[in-house]
C-alpha cells in the first residue's frame, strides 16, 4: 500500500555511499518528501514492481548499474535493456510510471542511450539543463539559485506525480484514442478546454479524487463539454447556424435542438423542424442510433435550457428528485461521461470527411430567417 504522505520511488542504485545519503535528503526536502527505496540491480527492482506495481509512483535509474547482481556495472548494457522493459510493464499493467536517470556518468557516454520518449513528461528539464539525465555531481539554476540536480529531480517528481500523473494516465494509457481524437479536433478549431473538461469527468472514475456528492456537481462539466462540441459543429456548419444565438450580451448554444438535429428523425410535430430541415435523408440522423440516444439523455441530465443559469437550476432540480432514490450514487454521471468518449471518437471520424464548411451548408436549410 502507498504511504500518502510520501511519494513512493523505486530506485535502481548499488553504490552504498549514495544509497545511504540520498534517501534522507529526499525524505527531508520540504518540497519533495519522497520515500526512496534502493535496489542493487534491475532484476531486484523488477521483482518489486511485479509484486505490487501500483505501489510505485516514480522510478529513478542509475545509468551505470547492474541488470542482475552478478553483472558488471555497464551503462550500455543496463540502460538499453531496462527502458524497454519499463515500457513492457506499462503495457502489462496498463499504467504509466514516470522514470528518470540520475547518474554520475559522463554526458557523452549515456546521452544517446536514453530514450527521447521521456520528453513526454520531463521536457522542461531538457530545456533547463540541455541534457536528458540528472547528474549526481551537477548543479543547475533553479528558482534563481544554483541547486543540486538531484534536489531538483526530487522536487520535480512530487510536482509531476501530484499534478500531472492522473491526466497523463487518462490521456496516454486509459483513453489514448479518445484524447487523440480531441487533440485532432482541437487542432481544427475545437476549444482546447474540451480535453480538460473531459479529464474532470473521467478522473474520479479511475482515481479517488472526490466524493460521489462532489462528483455529481460536475454535471455542469458534462454540459460544458456538449456545448463546446456543438459550438464547433456550428462553426463548421455541421449544425445549422440557428443552433447558436449571439448578441452583445450572450453567446449560447441550444443543446436540445442540437441533439435532435444530430440524433433524431424528422418529426413534424417537433418545434425544431418548423425552423430547419435536413436536406439529407430525413429518416437517417447524422448520429448512430445508440449515440443519438446517449446524447439525448446527456442533454436531459445536463439541462436542456438554453441559458446556462437556467440549466444549472434545471440540473439541481433533476438531481434533487433523482439522487436520493439511488443513494446519491455517481454512476449515472459516470455512464454519461463515458458516452462523451464515444461522441469524441465519432465526431473525429465524421469531421475527417465533413470539414468543408461550404459543403456542410448544403446539407440543411433554415426555413424561417
C-alpha positions in Angstrom: 0.0 0.0 0.0 1.1 3.6 -0.7 2.1 6.0 2.1 0.0 9.0 1.1 2.5 11.3 2.9 5.5 10.3 0.8 5.8 9.6 -2.9 6.9 6.0 -3.3 10.0 5.9 -5.6 11.7 2.8 -6.8 15.4 3.5 -7.2 17.9 1.2 -9.0 21.3 2.0 -7.4 24.1 -0.1 -6.0 26.6 2.5 -4.6 26.3 2.2 -0.8 27.6 5.7 -0.2 24.8 7.1 -2.4 22.1 4.8 -1.1 22.9 5.8 2.5 22.8 9.6 1.8 20.2 10.3 -0.8 17.1 8.8 0.8 17.4 11.1 3.8 17.7 14.1 1.5 14.7 13.1 -0.5 12.7 12.5 2.7 13.5 15.8 4.4 13.5 18.1 1.4 10.3 20.2 2.1 9.1 20.4 -1.5 9.8 16.7 -2.2 9.2 14.3 0.7 10.0 11.1 -1.3 10.4 7.6 0.0 13.4 6.3 -2.0 13.7 2.5 -2.0 17.0 1.4 -3.4 17.5 -1.9 -5.3 21.0 -3.1 -6.2 20.0 -4.4 -9.7 17.2 -4.2 -12.2 16.1 -7.8 -11.6 15.6 -7.0 -7.9 13.7 -3.8 -8.8 11.6 -5.7 -11.4 10.6 -8.3 -8.8 9.3 -5.4 -6.6 7.4 -3.9 -9.5 5.7 -7.2 -10.3 4.9 -7.9 -6.7 3.0 -4.6 -6.3 3.1 -2.4 -9.4 0.5 0.1 -8.2 2.6 0.9 -5.1 5.2 2.8 -7.1 4.8 6.3 -8.4 8.2 7.0 -9.9 11.4 5.2 -11.0 14.9 6.5 -10.8 17.7 4.7 -12.7 21.4 5.0 -12.2 22.8 4.7 -15.7 25.8 2.7 -14.6 24.1 0.0 -12.6 23.7 -3.8 -12.8 21.0 -5.6 -14.7 21.4 -8.6 -12.4 23.6 -8.7 -9.3 26.3 -10.8 -10.9 26.7 -8.4 -13.9 29.3 -5.8 -14.2 28.4 -2.1 -14.0 27.9 -1.1 -17.6 25.7 1.8 -18.8 25.3 0.5 -22.4 24.0 -2.9 -21.2 21.9 -1.5 -18.4 20.0 1.4 -19.9 19.5 -0.2 -23.3 17.8 -3.2 -21.7 15.9 -1.6 -18.8 14.0 1.2 -20.5 12.2 -1.2 -23.0 11.3 -3.4 -20.0 9.8 -0.5 -18.2 7.6 0.1 -21.2 6.6 -3.6 -21.3 5.5 -3.3 -17.7 3.4 -0.2 -18.5 1.6 -2.2 -21.1 1.2 -5.2 -18.9 -0.3 -3.3 -16.0 -2.0 -0.6 -18.1 -0.4 2.2 -16.0 2.4 4.6 -16.7 5.1 5.3 -14.1 7.4 8.2 -14.9 11.1 7.3 -14.9 14.3 9.4 -14.7 18.0 8.8 -15.0 20.2 10.1 -12.1 23.8 9.2 -12.9 27.4 10.1 -12.3 28.3 9.0 -15.8 29.8 11.4 -18.4 27.3 13.1 -20.6 28.7 11.8 -23.9 28.6 8.2 -22.7 24.9 8.0 -21.9 23.1 10.8 -23.8 22.3 8.6 -26.8 21.2 5.7 -24.7 18.3 7.4 -23.0 15.0 7.1 -25.0 13.6 10.5 -26.0 10.1 9.3 -25.0 10.9 10.7 -21.5 10.4 14.2 -23.0 6.6 13.5 -22.8 6.8 14.1 -19.1 10.2 15.7 -18.5 10.9 18.0 -21.4 11.2 21.0 -19.1 14.4 19.5 -17.6 15.9 19.2 -21.1 15.2 22.9 -21.7 16.7 23.8 -18.4 19.8 21.7 -18.4 20.3 20.7 -22.1 20.7 17.1 -21.1 18.4 14.1 -20.8 19.6 13.0 -17.3 20.2 14.4 -13.8 23.8 14.4 -12.7 24.8 13.2 -9.2 27.5 15.8 -9.2 25.8 18.6 -11.2 24.0 21.8 -10.3 21.5 23.9 -12.2 19.9 27.3 -11.7 16.5 26.7 -10.1 14.4 29.4 -8.6 17.2 31.9 -9.3 19.7 29.9 -7.2 22.1 27.1 -8.0 20.7 23.8 -6.8 22.0 20.2 -7.0 20.5 18.3 -9.9 19.2 15.6 -7.5 17.2 18.1 -5.4 15.6 19.5 -8.5 14.7 15.9 -9.5 13.2 15.1 -6.2 11.0 18.2 -6.3 10.0 17.6 -9.9 8.9 14.1 -9.1 6.5 15.2 -6.5 5.1 18.0 -8.7 4.6 15.7 -11.6 3.1 12.8 -9.6 0.7 15.1 -7.8 -0.4 17.4 -10.6 0.2 15.5 -13.9 0.0 11.8 -13.2 -3.7 11.3 -13.4 -4.1 13.4 -16.5 -1.2 11.7 -18.2 -2.6 8.3 -17.3 -6.0 9.2 -18.7 -4.7 10.7 -21.9 -1.8 8.3 -22.7 -2.8 5.0 -21.3 -6.5 4.6 -20.4 -8.2 6.7 -23.2 -5.4 7.3 -25.7 -7.8 7.0 -28.7 -10.3 9.5 -27.2 -7.8 12.2 -26.4 -6.0 11.7 -29.7 -9.4 12.4 -31.4 -9.9 15.5 -29.2 -6.4 16.7 -30.0 -7.0 16.4 -33.7 -10.3 18.3 -33.3 -8.7 21.0 -31.2 -6.1 21.5 -33.9 -9.0 22.2 -36.2 -10.8 24.8 -34.1 -12.4 22.9 -31.2 -12.0 24.8 -28.0 -8.9 23.5 -26.2 -10.8 23.4 -22.9 -12.6 20.3 -24.2 -9.8 17.9 -23.2 -9.5 19.3 -19.7 -13.3 19.2 -19.1 -13.4 15.5 -20.1 -10.4 14.8 -17.7 -12.6 16.3 -14.9 -15.4 13.9 -15.8 -13.2 10.8 -16.2 -10.6 11.3 -13.4 -12.9 10.3 -10.5 -13.9 7.1 -12.3 -10.4 5.8 -12.1 -8.8 7.7 -9.2 -10.3 8.6 -5.7 -10.1 12.3 -6.2 -13.6 13.3 -4.9 -16.6 12.1 -3.1 -19.7 10.9 -5.0 -21.5 14.0 -3.7 -18.9 16.4 -5.1 -18.6 14.4 -8.3 -22.3 14.8 -9.0 -21.7 18.6 -9.1 -19.8 18.0 -12.3 -23.0 17.7 -14.4 -22.1 21.3 -15.4 -18.9 19.9 -16.9 -21.0 17.5 -18.9 -23.0 20.4 -20.2 -19.9 22.5 -21.0 -18.4 19.6 -23.0 -21.5 19.2 -25.1 -21.6 23.0 -25.6 -18.1 23.0 -26.9 -18.7 20.1 -29.3 -21.9 21.6 -30.6 -20.4 25.1 -30.9 -17.6 23.7 -33.1 -20.2 21.9 -35.2 -22.0 25.2 -35.7 -18.7 26.9 -36.7 -18.1 24.2 -39.3 -21.8 24.2 -40.5 -22.4 20.6 -39.5 -25.1 22.1 -37.3 -27.2 24.9 -38.7 -26.4 28.4 -37.5 -29.8 28.8 -35.7 -28.5 26.5 -33.0 -26.3 29.4 -31.8 -27.6 32.7 -30.5 -25.1 35.6 -30.5 -25.7 39.1 -29.2 -23.9 41.7 -27.2 -24.8 40.0 -24.0 -24.9 36.3 -24.8 -23.4 33.6 -27.0 -25.4 30.4 -26.4 -26.0 27.0 -27.9 -29.4 25.3 -27.9 -28.4 21.9 -26.7 -31.8 20.3 -27.1 -32.3 21.3 -30.7 -28.7 20.4 -31.5 -29.1 16.9 -30.1 -32.4 16.4 -32.0 -30.9 17.6 -35.3 -28.0 15.2 -34.9 -29.8 12.2 -33.5 -33.5 12.2 -34.2 -35.7 11.5 -37.3 -37.7 14.3 -38.8 -40.9 14.6 -36.9 -43.4 17.3 -38.0 -44.8 17.9 -34.5 -41.4 18.8 -33.0 -40.7 22.6 -32.8 -37.2 22.3 -34.3 -38.4 21.1 -37.7 -40.5 24.2 -38.1 -37.3 26.2 -38.3 -34.8 24.0 -40.1 -34.8 20.9 -42.3 -32.0 18.4 -43.1 -31.5 18.2 -46.8 -30.3 14.6 -46.5 -32.5 11.6 -45.9 -34.7 12.8 -43.1 -35.2 9.3 -41.7 -31.4 8.9 -41.1 -30.0 11.1 -38.4 -26.3 12.0 -38.5 -25.5 10.2 -35.3 -25.8 6.4 -35.0 -28.9 5.4 -33.0 -27.0 4.3 -29.9 -25.0 7.5 -29.7 -28.1 9.6 -30.5 -29.9 8.1 -27.6 -26.9 8.7 -25.3 -26.5 12.3 -26.3 -30.3 12.9 -25.8 -30.0 11.5 -22.3 -26.9 13.6 -21.6 -28.7 16.8 -22.7 -31.7 15.9 -20.5 -29.5 15.3 -17.4 -27.3 18.3 -18.1 -30.2 20.7 -18.5 -31.9 21.4 -21.8 -32.4 25.1 -21.1 -30.6 27.5 -23.5 -29.3 29.8 -20.7 -26.6 28.3 -18.5 -28.0 29.8 -15.3 -31.4 28.2 -16.1 -29.7 25.0 -17.0 -27.9 24.9 -13.6 -31.3 25.3 -11.8 -32.7 22.6 -14.0 -29.8 20.2 -13.2 -30.3 20.8 -9.5 -34.0 20.1 -9.7 -33.4 16.9 -11.6 -30.7 15.7 -9.2 -32.8 16.6 -6.1 -35.5 14.3 -7.4 -33.2 11.5 -8.6 -30.1 11.2 -6.4 -31.9 10.3 -3.1 -33.6 7.3 -4.9 -30.2 5.8 -5.7 -28.3 6.7 -2.6 -26.6 9.7 -4.2 -24.5 7.3 -6.4 -22.2 8.7 -9.1 -22.9 6.0 -11.7 -25.3 7.9 -13.9 -22.8 10.7 -14.4 -20.0 8.2 -15.0 -22.0 6.5 -17.7 -22.7 9.8 -19.4 -19.0 10.8 -19.1 -18.1 7.5 -20.9 -20.7 8.3 -23.6 -18.8 11.6 -24.2 -15.8 9.4 -25.1 -17.8 7.8 -27.9 -19.0 11.2 -29.0 -15.4 12.4 -29.3 -14.4 9.3 -31.4 -17.5 9.6 -33.6 -17.0 13.3 -34.2 -13.4 12.9 -35.1 -14.3 10.2 -37.6 -17.2 12.3 -39.1 -15.3 15.5 -39.2 -12.5 14.0 -41.3 -14.9 13.7 -44.2 -17.1 16.7 -43.4 -14.5 19.5 -42.8 -15.6 21.7 -45.7 -18.0 24.4 -44.3 -19.5 25.3 -47.7 -20.3 21.6 -48.5 -21.8 21.2 -45.0 -24.1 24.1 -45.5 -25.7 22.3 -48.4 -27.0 19.6 -46.1 -29.6 21.7 -44.3 -31.9 24.7 -44.9 -33.2 27.3 -42.5 -36.9 27.7 -43.1 -37.6 30.9 -41.2 -34.8 33.5 -41.2 
